[in-house]
Amino acid sequence: MERIKEKKLIPLWITVSVTLISIVVERVLAGAFSSIYLTAVAELGIIFLVLKVRTRYWMHAFAVLLLLGALGVLRVATFSLTIGILGLQLELVPLLLLIIHLAVNREVVKDFLLFFKQNDQTYKENRENQVKSFEKKFAAKKREELEKIVKENLLDPVAVEAARRLLKNHQEKDE
């Protein structure tokens, strides 16, 4: 198992400290505590389990935990500093911790961007396969039928693209 640099764990330890202090403060001041803090403790426990078992993935799980906190789904502190942007309320403490976490653990951002890049590439490959499938279906159609498909634009955009390509091929053959 790879050794984790201590600075990469700083946001995690801050979050654990804030959560535990919040539970103690709420217990002492209010005499009871909300189940939402128990959820936070359970999720932090899961993060530590992932940290122990799969060293690389704890950063991703922790980023999701902080994102949930920033969106107000999970509370990590008894105090609440929020900012509203276009009707969306963001919790500033978890948001700040998320920013620190992403700054210290840049590979999370790289993995995130790579994930979307791969999904985009997969999307493009799937679309291209669909266009080729429609090209096979439309191969026997006459030029007038293909022009009608393109002009009316009533079919699936992939089918219309296939008809356009076939028309272009017809035009290139004619020249």
ABEGO torsion letter per residue (X at the ends): XBBBBAAAAAAAAAAAAAAAAAAAAAAAAAGBBBAAAAAAAAAAAAAAAAAAABAAAAAAAAAAAAAAAAAGABBABABBBBBBBGGBBBBAAAAAAAAAAAAABAAAAAAAAAAAAAAAAAAAAAAAAAAAAAAAAAAABBAAAAAAAAAAGABBAAAAAAAAAAAAAAAAAAX
